[in-house]
Amino acid sequence: MRSMFRSPWIRRACAVLVGLAIAVLAAEAGLRIFVGPIRPRGALYFRDSKGERVAVEGAHAEAKNRGLVEELPPEQTPRPRSRFAPGARFFMCYEDAHRLDADWLDSDGCVEVQINEFGLRERAEIRPGNKAEGERRIVCIGDSFTFGWGIPVEQCWVRKLEEDLRTSHGDVRTVNCGASGALTVDEYEFGLRTRFGQFQPDVVIVSIYLNDLIPSHGLCVLGAQPKQTGYLLLDYFRAAASPSPLALNPSADWVAGALGLPREVGESMGVYGPDKPFDGMWSQGSPQRSLAAMADWCREHKSYLLVTLWPFLQELGPSDHYPFTKLHAMVSDQCRDLSLPILDLLPILKSGQPTSSYWVTPADMHANPSAQRLVRPAIAEFVRQNWPR
């Protein structure tokens, strides 16, 4: 044994192994002290009107306690749902502000949100009953992509649409009814009948995001994800070496799988839940019925219903495989059957840019101002083509 360790090659090998072990331990310690577990940059948190921080976890209960959120009356929603309370004011903020390429955020990484007396992120002067002679109103109904989540309301497509149409159609006002206690298509229908219709729309635009239609992990559908081992060096290596969980297997039929997912299985996976109710999904026929009901309402009130369809903001890059095209076709066919004009935004957003360039932050996949600017001309032209005669 002693003779073995007298060999210079053995001693060098042992020294290398010891050095490697020390380097690995130092790297692990450095990651734990200075970096922490894997997480995407730009995690969301909130601040109230006084600037006090409110964490996302438990934010809904805390917002109710502070009077920033209220429950909708049962007759205004098909299921229990809350909305931002009239008069609420708060800030949406993001961690790592100094590392984000997000010039629409303030120096603290925040965006102000002001809710008017009608529970909308809209200007106070746009009210029911004060529509001027010759004014045309476009009521925009949808979820957080209509609300303008994570961006100033002035940079949302809804406000930009108004600016565009006023250059050609005079006194046009858009009304942002996004995320006002309505997150799925059947909730949009209830909102139109009980709240949003009071603004006397000449045009109603219903914006559908795919998580209104199929189970999802929030704003996306995820594939296989490497499990955390507890060893940060190994976790970071595996994350770098593994394909993105957003890059879904192109040989799988993700649309059929989502449409056929049973309630109990989806709930155990966390892809059905309060914000993604099973009974509101496309597989249950609810969006189809609600689109027909909204079309009927608009005809009765001498208004025009238009539909825009947003893709999941994943796998839209030039060499990516976007796996939900079949669902876009199904929605388009349904709208054609109902004689509803529809604008599918997939071809516009699959424009050759990296998908991440559309996100508010890497941790928040809502549409940032760049994505909003990209779709706005197409939406404006779509409205012009279907403008009331």
Secondary structure per residue as TSV (DSSP state, phi and psi in degrees):
chain	resnum	aa	ss	phi	psi
A	1	M	-	360.0	-46.8
A	2	R	H	-61.7	-38.4
A	3	S	H	-64.5	-32.7
A	4	M	H	-62.9	-43.2
A	5	F	H	-77.0	-11.1
A	6	R	H	-73.6	-18.0
A	7	S	S	-66.5	126.9
A	8	P	H	-62.7	-31.2
A	9	W	H	-66.8	-40.7
A	10	I	H	-65.3	-43.2
A	11	R	H	-62.1	-40.5
A	12	R	H	-66.3	-40.7
A	13	A	H	-62.7	-42.8
A	14	C	H	-63.4	-40.0
A	15	A	H	-63.4	-40.7
A	16	V	H	-63.4	-43.6
A	17	L	H	-62.9	-43.8
A	18	V	H	-62.6	-41.9
A	19	G	H	-62.5	-41.8
A	20	L	H	-63.1	-42.6
A	21	A	H	-61.3	-42.9
A	22	I	H	-64.3	-41.2
A	23	A	H	-63.8	-41.8
A	24	V	H	-63.7	-45.3
A	25	L	H	-62.9	-39.9
A	26	A	H	-66.0	-41.3
A	27	A	H	-64.0	-42.3
A	28	E	H	-62.1	-44.5
A	29	A	H	-63.5	-41.0
A	30	G	H	-63.2	-42.0
A	31	L	I	-62.5	-42.0
A	32	R	I	-66.4	-38.6
A	33	I	I	-79.7	-44.4
A	34	F	I	-104.9	-19.7
A	35	V	I	-117.5	-54.2
A	36	G	-	90.2	-178.4
A	37	P	S	-60.9	161.1
A	38	I	-	-62.4	130.5
A	39	R	-	-157.4	145.9
A	40	P	-	-72.4	150.8
A	41	R	S	-70.3	148.6
A	42	G	-	85.3	40.8
A	43	A	-	-66.3	143.5
A	44	L	E	-82.2	142.6
A	45	Y	E	-147.3	175.5
A	46	F	E	-123.2	155.3
A	47	R	E	-127.5	142.0
A	48	D	E	-80.8	-177.9
A	49	S	T	-62.8	-19.3
A	50	K	T	-92.1	-1.5
A	51	G	-	90.0	4.4
A	52	E	-	-77.0	137.0
A	53	R	E	-77.0	139.7
A	54	V	E	-129.6	119.9
A	55	A	-	-69.5	154.3
A	56	V	S	-63.1	-43.4
A	57	E	T	-66.2	118.1
A	58	G	T	83.8	7.0
A	59	A	H	-65.6	-35.6
A	60	H	H	-64.4	-46.3
A	61	A	H	-64.1	-41.0
A	62	E	H	-65.9	-39.3
A	63	A	H	-63.2	-38.3
A	64	K	H	-64.4	-41.9
A	65	N	H	-61.4	-33.7
A	66	R	T	-91.1	2.5
A	67	G	T	77.2	19.6
A	68	L	S	-89.7	-14.2
A	69	V	E	-134.0	144.4
A	70	E	E	-137.6	154.6
A	71	E	E	-82.2	141.5
A	72	L	-	-77.3	148.1
A	73	P	-	-61.5	146.9
A	74	P	G	-57.1	-31.3
A	75	E	G	-74.5	-8.1
A	76	Q	G	-102.9	4.7
A	77	T	-	-154.2	144.3
A	78	P	S	-76.4	-9.6
A	79	R	S	-153.0	161.1
A	80	P	-	-54.5	127.9
A	81	R	-	-151.9	143.5
A	82	S	E	-112.0	168.1
A	83	R	E	-143.2	165.9
A	84	F	E	-63.8	134.8
A	85	A	-	-72.7	145.4
A	86	P	T	-53.0	133.9
A	87	G	T	83.8	-2.1
A	88	A	-	-65.0	145.0
A	89	R	E	-141.0	128.7
A	90	F	E	-158.4	-179.4
A	91	F	E	-127.9	134.4
A	92	M	E	-92.8	126.5
A	93	C	E	-130.2	157.2
A	94	Y	E	-131.3	135.7
A	95	E	S	-64.7	162.9
A	96	D	-	61.6	33.6
A	97	A	G	-55.7	-37.0
A	98	H	G	-69.9	-17.3
A	99	R	G	-101.1	1.1
A	100	L	-	-97.8	141.0
A	101	D	-	-91.8	74.6
A	102	A	-	-140.3	81.1
A	103	D	T	-73.8	-5.2
A	104	W	T	-83.9	-11.1
A	105	L	S	-85.4	151.6
A	106	D	-	-77.7	-175.3
A	107	S	T	-64.5	-19.4
A	108	D	T	-95.4	4.4
A	109	G	S	77.7	32.0
A	110	C	E	-124.0	160.4
A	111	V	E	-131.6	130.8
A	112	E	E	-77.7	141.5
A	113	V	E	-124.2	123.6
A	114	Q	E	-121.1	124.9
A	115	I	-	-104.1	132.5
A	116	N	-	-82.5	-175.0
A	117	E	T	-71.0	-10.2
A	118	F	T	-103.1	12.6
A	119	G	S	77.3	21.1
A	120	L	S	-116.4	151.1
A	121	R	S	-84.9	73.9
A	122	E	S	-146.9	165.0
A	123	R	-	-68.2	146.1
A	124	A	T	-66.1	-28.5
A	125	E	T	-76.5	-13.2
A	126	I	-	-90.1	108.0
A	127	R	-	-132.8	158.2
A	128	P	T	-64.6	138.7
A	129	G	T	86.0	-3.4
A	130	N	-	-117.2	26.4
A	131	K	-	-68.3	122.2
A	132	A	-	-74.7	158.4
A	133	E	T	-63.5	129.5
A	134	G	T	86.3	-8.3
A	135	E	-	-78.2	140.5
A	136	R	E	-113.3	135.4
A	137	R	E	-117.5	138.8
A	138	I	E	-118.4	110.2
A	139	V	E	-86.9	121.4
A	140	C	E	-107.0	113.6
A	141	I	E	-111.4	137.1
A	142	G	-	173.9	-163.7
A	143	D	S	-101.9	-143.0
A	144	S	H	-66.6	-22.3
A	145	F	H	-71.8	-23.9
A	146	T	H	-86.5	-37.5
A	147	F	H	-58.5	-35.5
A	148	G	T	89.2	47.5
A	149	W	T	-62.4	124.3
A	150	G	T	83.1	4.2
A	151	I	S	-134.9	159.6
A	152	P	-	-61.2	142.7
A	153	V	G	-61.6	-28.8
A	154	E	G	-68.0	-18.8
A	155	Q	G	-99.9	4.5
A	156	C	S	-77.9	151.1
A	157	W	H	-58.3	-28.2
A	158	V	H	-62.8	-50.2
A	159	R	H	-69.8	-38.2
A	160	K	H	-65.6	-32.3
A	161	L	H	-62.6	-43.3
A	162	E	H	-59.0	-47.7
A	163	E	H	-58.9	-40.4
A	164	D	H	-66.3	-49.1
A	165	L	H	-69.2	-27.0
A	166	R	H	-66.8	-21.8
A	167	T	H	-72.1	-21.3
A	168	S	H	-122.1	-22.2
A	169	H	H	-124.2	16.5
A	170	G	S	71.9	-130.2
A	171	D	S	-79.8	85.3
A	172	V	E	-112.5	137.2
A	173	R	E	-129.0	129.2
A	174	T	E	-95.2	146.4
A	175	V	E	-120.6	114.5
A	176	N	E	-83.1	105.2
A	177	C	-	-106.7	22.4
A	178	G	T	-70.3	138.9
A	179	A	T	54.5	30.5
A	180	S	S	-98.2	69.4
A	181	G	S	73.0	22.3
A	182	A	-	-143.8	115.6
A	183	L	-	-123.7	-9.9
A	184	T	S	-133.0	168.5
A	185	V	H	-64.7	-37.8
A	186	D	H	-67.2	-30.5
A	187	E	H	-72.3	-31.7
A	188	Y	H	-62.2	-40.5
A	189	E	H	-62.0	-48.0
A	190	F	H	-59.4	-43.1
A	191	G	H	-61.6	-41.4
A	192	L	H	-62.1	-44.1
A	193	R	H	-71.8	-35.3
A	194	T	H	-105.6	-19.1
A	195	R	T	-138.0	-52.6
A	196	F	G	-74.2	-28.2
A	197	G	G	-65.6	-19.2
A	198	Q	G	-67.8	-11.8
A	199	F	G	-84.3	5.5
A	200	Q	-	57.4	62.5
A	201	P	-	-74.0	142.3
A	202	D	S	-86.7	-30.4
A	203	V	E	-135.0	139.3
A	204	V	E	-117.5	123.8
A	205	I	E	-107.1	118.5
A	206	V	E	-100.8	117.6
A	207	S	E	-100.3	121.2
A	208	I	E	-108.6	126.1
A	209	Y	E	-102.0	149.5
A	210	L	G	-62.2	-22.8
A	211	N	G	-74.3	-4.2
A	212	D	G	-75.2	-13.7
A	213	L	T	-118.7	-32.7
A	214	I	S	-134.9	157.2
A	215	P	-	-63.2	144.9
A	216	S	-	-150.8	175.5
A	217	H	S	-95.2	34.0
A	218	G	S	111.5	-98.8
A	219	L	S	-104.1	10.4
A	220	C	S	-156.5	173.8
A	221	V	-	-117.7	128.0
A	222	L	-	-104.3	144.1
A	223	G	-	-94.6	-152.2
A	224	A	-	-62.9	137.7
A	225	Q	-	-124.8	133.7
A	226	P	-	-63.7	132.7
A	227	K	-	-76.6	145.6
A	228	Q	-	-70.4	133.7
A	229	T	-	-95.5	-18.5
A	230	G	S	95.1	-14.6
A	231	Y	-	-102.1	110.1
A	232	L	H	-63.2	-38.5
A	233	L	H	-61.2	-43.3
A	234	L	H	-68.8	-40.0
A	235	D	H	-62.9	-43.6
A	236	Y	H	-66.0	-38.8
A	237	F	H	-64.0	-45.5
A	238	R	H	-65.8	-37.4
A	239	A	H	-64.3	-39.1
A	240	A	H	-70.2	-33.2
A	241	A	H	-88.2	-17.6
A	242	S	S	-90.2	150.3
A	243	P	-	-65.8	153.9
A	244	S	-	-61.9	138.6
A	245	P	T	-64.7	-13.2
A	246	L	T	-81.0	-16.7
A	247	A	S	-86.2	90.6
A	248	L	-	-78.3	148.9
A	249	N	-	-57.4	115.8
A	250	P	T	-69.5	-14.8
A	251	S	T	-85.1	-10.5
A	252	A	S	-90.1	148.6
A	253	D	-	-93.3	88.7
A	254	W	H	-69.3	-31.5
A	255	V	H	-67.7	-48.6
A	256	A	H	-61.8	-40.8
A	257	G	H	-62.9	-40.6
A	258	A	H	-69.5	-42.2
A	259	L	H	-68.2	-27.4
A	260	G	T	-97.2	6.8
A	261	L	-	-73.1	119.3
A	262	P	-	-64.9	156.3
A	263	R	H	-57.2	-50.0
A	264	E	H	-66.6	-34.9
A	265	V	H	-68.6	-45.7
A	266	G	H	-64.1	-37.2
A	267	E	H	-67.1	-38.0
A	268	S	H	-67.8	-28.5
A	269	M	H	-82.9	-13.6
A	270	G	T	82.4	13.7
A	271	V	S	-98.9	-9.5
A	272	Y	S	-109.0	147.6
A	273	G	B	178.4	-168.9
A	274	P	T	-56.3	-37.6
A	275	D	T	-87.5	-10.7
A	276	K	B	-133.8	65.7
A	277	P	-	-68.2	135.2
A	278	F	G	-55.9	-42.0
A	279	D	G	-74.3	-6.3
A	280	G	G	-99.5	1.0
A	281	M	S	-81.5	161.8
A	282	W	G	-58.3	-36.6
A	283	S	G	-63.0	-21.0
A	284	Q	G	-96.8	0.1
A	285	G	T	79.0	2.8
A	286	S	H	-68.0	-47.8
A	287	P	H	-60.5	-37.5
A	288	Q	H	-62.0	-46.2
A	289	R	H	-65.0	-38.7
A	290	S	H	-70.2	-37.1
A	291	L	H	-61.6	-42.1
A	292	A	H	-62.8	-41.1
A	293	A	H	-67.2	-38.8
A	294	M	H	-67.2	-37.1
A	295	A	H	-62.4	-40.6
A	296	D	H	-63.4	-44.8
A	297	W	H	-58.8	-45.6
A	298	C	H	-64.4	-40.0
A	299	R	H	-63.1	-41.9
A	300	E	H	-64.7	-29.6
A	301	H	T	-106.2	19.6
A	302	K	T	53.3	44.8
A	303	S	-	-122.5	168.3
A	304	Y	E	-118.8	130.4
A	305	L	E	-99.9	126.3
A	306	L	E	-121.0	151.1
A	307	V	E	-124.3	131.9
A	308	T	E	-116.7	142.8
A	309	L	E	-121.8	118.5
A	310	W	E	-94.2	136.8
A	311	P	-	-78.8	162.7
A	312	F	-	-59.1	138.5
A	313	L	S	-85.0	65.3
A	314	Q	S	-148.1	145.5
A	315	E	S	54.5	46.9
A	316	L	-	-107.8	2.6
A	317	G	S	-68.5	168.9
A	318	P	T	-61.8	-31.3
A	319	S	T	-107.4	11.0
A	320	D	-	-87.1	155.6
A	321	H	-	-103.1	112.6
A	322	Y	-	-89.3	117.7
A	323	P	T	-94.2	10.5
A	324	F	T	-115.6	16.8
A	325	T	H	-57.1	-37.4
A	326	K	H	-61.1	-36.3
A	327	L	H	-68.1	-38.7
A	328	H	H	-58.1	-43.0
A	329	A	H	-64.5	-38.4
A	330	M	H	-64.0	-42.4
A	331	V	H	-67.2	-42.1
A	332	S	H	-61.9	-42.5
A	333	D	H	-62.4	-40.8
A	334	Q	H	-63.2	-42.4
A	335	C	H	-65.1	-39.6
A	336	R	H	-63.1	-39.0
A	337	D	H	-61.7	-30.4
A	338	L	T	-93.1	3.9
A	339	S	T	58.5	38.0
A	340	L	-	-104.1	127.0
A	341	P	-	-64.8	136.9
A	342	I	E	-134.9	139.9
A	343	L	E	-115.8	114.9
A	344	D	E	-89.8	119.3
A	345	L	-	-85.1	-1.6
A	346	L	H	-58.3	-49.6
A	347	P	H	-61.5	-28.8
A	348	I	H	-74.3	-43.3
A	349	L	H	-80.5	-21.1
A	350	K	-	-87.4	68.9
A	351	S	S	-109.8	6.1
A	352	G	S	102.1	-5.8
A	353	Q	S	-87.1	153.0
A	354	P	-	-60.9	137.4
A	355	T	G	-58.0	-36.3
A	356	S	G	-62.4	-19.6
A	357	S	G	-71.4	-9.9
A	358	Y	G	-92.4	-11.1
A	359	W	E	-85.9	149.3
A	360	V	E	-59.1	-50.5
A	361	T	E	-147.5	167.2
A	362	P	T	-58.9	-22.0
A	363	A	T	-95.6	-4.3
A	364	D	E	-137.4	105.4
A	365	M	E	-89.5	22.6
A	366	H	E	-69.8	160.6
A	367	A	E	-73.0	122.2
A	368	N	-	-83.6	177.7
A	369	P	H	-57.7	-31.1
A	370	S	H	-62.4	-46.3
A	371	A	H	-65.9	-38.6
A	372	Q	H	-62.9	-42.5
A	373	R	H	-65.6	-33.9
A	374	L	H	-67.1	-39.0
A	375	V	H	-86.9	-20.6
A	376	R	H	-58.8	-45.1
A	377	P	H	-60.8	-38.1
A	378	A	H	-67.2	-40.0
A	379	I	H	-65.9	-41.1
A	380	A	H	-62.5	-43.4
A	381	E	H	-66.5	-37.6
A	382	F	H	-60.1	-43.8
A	383	V	H	-66.6	-42.6
A	384	R	H	-58.9	-42.7
A	385	Q	H	-65.1	-24.7
A	386	N	T	-117.3	24.7
A	387	W	-	-67.8	139.6
A	388	P	-	-58.1	132.7
A	389	R	-	-87.8	360.0
